[in-house]
Amino acid sequence: MTYIRNIYILIIALCLTGISVTQAQPPASDLESLEERAFKQAAAFVNPSIVRIETVGGQERVGKILTGTGPTSGVIVSRDGLIISSAFNFIGKPSSILVTLPDGRRFPAQVVATDHLKMLTLLKIEAQNLPVPLAVPENELQVGMWSIALGRTFDLDQPSISVGIVSALERIWGKAIQTDAKISPINYGGPLVDINGRLMGILVPLSPGATGETAGVEWYDSGIGFAIPMYDVLKIIPRLNTGKDLHPGLLGITMTGKGDLSSNMKLDRVRYGSPAQVAGVKTGDTLTRLDGKPVNMHSQVKQVLMSKYAGEAVSLTVTREGAKEPLTFKTTLVEKLVPFESGFLGVLPQRESKTETKPGVGVRFVFSKSAAANAGLKPKDRILEFNKQKVASAEALALMVNHLRPGETATLLVSRDQKPLTVNVKLQATPNIVESSLPSQARPSRTAEENEQDKIKVGHFKDQLPGHEQSFWAYVPENYDPSYKYGLMVWIHPPGNTMESTVFKEWKSICEQRGIILVGPAAQDVIRWNRDEAEFVKEVVESMQTRYAIDAKRIFLVSHANGAEFVFQLAFKYRDLFRGVAVSDASLQDRPPETDPDYPLSLYFVLNANNPLNQLLQPRIEAIRKMNYPTVFQLLKDDRQAGQYLKQPQLEEIGRWADSLDRI
């Protein structure tokens, strides 16, 4: 392979130098010299069009990403001063942008518009007769071609150079060229060029799974880099030059199967107010064609939709039960969807042991003033059917309710005192309060000696995961019974203090009363949590799930003061794992992601009203509620000193909140 590569470079280099390729092959040292010369000449060819970009002011940090103050790169795309760069370079919303040309001239730049789908930003400087580079035609791009990633740093004479090959085309759902050349932040916004110095594309950080301003940055210098093809960049520049931002287009559907390779094309949800719902598409339809193309897997749907902008039209063809022929709908994609909001029935399901096989779902508790209370449901009722569908489990009932919105109605078949009863309910919004009188549920109980005989570790102990130097502590109630599922509280200590003795002492009786296991991972350096330690916390939780009977609907995170920042990173990174977050004397600093119908998350904030800064956080909490996160907010006036942990009445309320995370 190396020999073939050298021959290829030799041919290019000889062509550039005018030497006949029929002459004898030079020694290896000469080959390397010619190879280096070819790369340098390609860089020199495009060099006049690469600019240095510097930003001043703005946010120093977006989430956990430092925006940085060093120079980045851009490429001239018009003779009259239009410059394209990566949107990542401007996520800090700088107060001013400076562009330096290779000849040393420096200009202030204005942001014209940003493409939030391809993560590009168009800038404008007041300059004329600028050099515009040549682009590689679309039909000439091939896997295996040499690719040279360039960037403009402090040296105006020569750009930075990283060499690789084109390792894939149409990556990131059809949006990007993939290269194994090492890409650093100084390259973002710079060009990816071929061996002749022609533009293949503009380098940007991207991720196949994540979205957002910082997605893909974690692959810095990993050998996996992406560039938006130049032929696509040239298509969007006229639209950006109008001054209007471009956004990804949203349709508002989800499918029943899970994973990109799933072939289950039945629509699990059609979001309320979405383009799909407005067009007439319904939950239960089966998608067969999208934009005129047949779709048989989820990945094919993503390939179509994730390259479209808001405002663009799309057609859907579906089959529908009862319809004789396929139905085709046309609609226009939008920038934002109406936030998801699940209907709320207002019951806590009876938690039954593994050996119980009663039909339907038992009602453990009815929330006051809820839909269930208004309809007359009572504790010890059993819900057998929901809208004429048999209810096999609490999970099944929750999913049925979750598919309806507040205000929609449902019919329940209930068994009361072994007699059938039909009840009509009008669902409500999930309440943002904690019930003051929520009794704990009676559950099986064992002695510590019985658990010891079965080699089940209970009580307060410390442990380590195999292969990890970090430790964690845990408390498992001594009367733990594996036939009953427990909640799991994950304590994330604030930087500088594990608070183990305090948390164990204050939470012990609550855990025993509410059926909760407590686990406290410890940061490797107690003075701070590193972003990379999220995986360790996840592994601790998964380890507890394998060792003990844990209810997946009642796994929640708790922290105090500065520990909240890491807690929210965990909650939003592992949406499928955590169902609640409770923090004291802290708030959510950044806007949370959109609510996820498949992974509901409840939030609890308690702040000390004696701190004037805390009172200013209430508008932020209200903004979170408007995104339809069920959010409890308590602003308490008490005599706690700064940094002191909560008192017992407030901890007991958090315990009741945690005990109701499986509400329906």
C-alpha angles and dihedrals in degrees: 000000000000090000092053091047091051092049090051092050091044092055092049092046093047090050090051091050096041096242117144113253090216092071121100117285112260122232120282092260090057090048090055090048092051091046091053091047092052092053092047093049091050089052092046091052093059097029097099090061098051115094134192116237124201126182129205127202127347129105118340093205135031108194103315094332119104106221091209132211100235124110123275134186144261140174128230111239103173135035091234097061111281113146128186122209142157116286087223089074090066105039090112089063095233120211091227139014125206125197122198120196122215089255090061099255113139127206137178110242133209126210107242098184143317131236104216092187098056093024096236130140126204117215132189129210127180100249136116139209094026120168114257116201126231119255127222109247113248094243093056098059111105138168110259096034117134112261125195119198113207135187139174116234130155094316110082094184098061132022122227111263132209119173130207141123135269100265098181143357130219093023124161091043096315098314106102152044113231121218133179091215109118111258122201131179089265088063095051106114092016127114132272105209138183126238089276094055095252119142116259093173151309117281116240136159110253137165130207092218111023127063133198140072097306100036112134096016089111089070091067110151091351098126091254112099135156138213130187106237112254093231088060092046091054090052094056100041093084090052093047091046089066087070097245122123119235120226135191112268117242125205102181106231135122127188130226099240122075127231133029093274095054115121095197100115098175111125111245094184139012105195118237112258092007125137089253093054093044089052092053103258112147138203108265095036115127116229114225106159134024123192088348094305123113112246122199101158136041090245090062090054090052091047089059102038102038093063095052130094131224108270094036120117126239134182127217129197117198140171116228130197108256094018115115096210137027115276123225123203132184124206144157122248119237136212096232136025126214104266111263115255124182123212117247122221096185107233138115111219120235109256106227130191121252091256096057116098105178118150120256126356124306119227111234098175138002117215115233117258090003128136089261092050092048090051092050102251115161138196113275091032114128119220107218102169137019115199089342093307117121114246110224100171145357089261091055092049092048090052092051092050091043090061092061129071130228109280095033119116133229138183120229129198106212133186113217120176086347091302124115118245129181115216130184117209135186108212121231137201117277108267123245094216137081119238109248093211108044110148120212117245123250109242140172116287135200134186123252088244092058091051091048090054089054090047092244109149112225136168127041114331145147125233146165134221117240110266094017128106091197119091137208135199127219144186119210113181110252091233091056113152117194092210089072125062117237132204117245121222113197110202114206107193121220116251112281100019130057089197087204098149093045095047094045092049095046097041102039097089092041091053091050093047098044100036097248130151115211125213128178119192113201123224114242088237106033093211093068146009116235120215090238091062091073089088090054091053090049091051091050090054092047090049091054089049091057094046100043140031101262127180105227090209092060104050107121141167125232129187144153133227114326094006088076093080092064091041093061091046088057095045095052096038094052101037091158093056110045127056101179145025124199119183133173127209090002141083141199108277100193132046108270122234120263116289112266117222092206095050111035116195126199122202133206124190126181119181135180110247090205088073107079091205091060091058089059090060095069094090088054091053090049090052089054090051090052087059085061098248107148098242131183113199124188123182104190130194106209141136097254115138121234111290094009116138124246124282123247099263091057093045089052089054090052086050090055090047090052091046089059100049089107091059118139 
